Amino acid sequence: MGSSDETRRLWGGQEAENQADAILREVYSALKDKGYNPISQLVGYLLSGDPAYITSHLGARNLVRRVDRDELLEELLRQYVDRLETAPKDV
């Protein structure tokens, strides 16, 4: 098997997950505190890369720029899948 047949890991480490998780929580809180719909604002940012979707309240805009958008997306998907795997299964 050549190296092109192997699955590659894009990011590694618990540290990146913890940082992305902490930043998402703080940004979510700042957006909610200012009266925005945090989900809509985060989706706008993640799709466009435009930091104007994120409030500067509590330093949220600067925080969200500390991690790549793909790391934020990975963290969101990881948390979603974790919930699916731990949710009671309908039989």
Phi, psi and omega in degrees: 000132177278168182294339179287345179273353184268145176283132180258146176263125184282315182228158179221160170095141176294329183300316179296320178296316181296320180294314180298317179299312181297318180293316178301318180296316181291318179295316177304313181297316180295318179296315179297318180301326180272359176091010178275162171276104186301324181295311180299318182293318179293320177298315177303315179294314183295324180283322187260332186081003181276112182293351178295342176289343184253130180295152174274354179306131179059023178073018185299320181296318178292322179298312186294336178283351182285340179235152178292149179300324180294330175290323177294317178297319179299318180295317178299316180293320178300315180294321179297313181294321176302319178294319178299319183287336181259352180288147175299139181271135175281129181254000000 
